[in-house]
Amino acid sequence: MSLQTQAERELAELLVESLNLEEVEPGSIDPEAPLFNTGLGLDSIDALELALAISKRYGFQLRSDNDENRKIFASLRALSAHVEQNKAV
């Protein structure tokens, strides 16, 4: 398992909190593991809830019609990189 960066750790905490994943420790999320299916097992409803939480916390919208969503939500690391590039300062 790769080590989380500070930004990934903060996003992991938001993920666990916003999706009520009480059995998941934010620090135990492998930043390179898939968020959906075999990884954390998230589904499309989780993606919507997470997108809303990211919008509130970081001040930009993740659009459902974005062709890049599979890449953006591929892993904690990919999502964190997208957030860091797009967040309002």
ABEGO torsion letter per residue (X at the ends): XBBBBAAAAAAAAAAAAAAGBAABBAAABBAABBABEABAGBBAAAAAAAAAAAAAAAGBBBBAABAAAAAAAABAAAAAAAAAAABBX
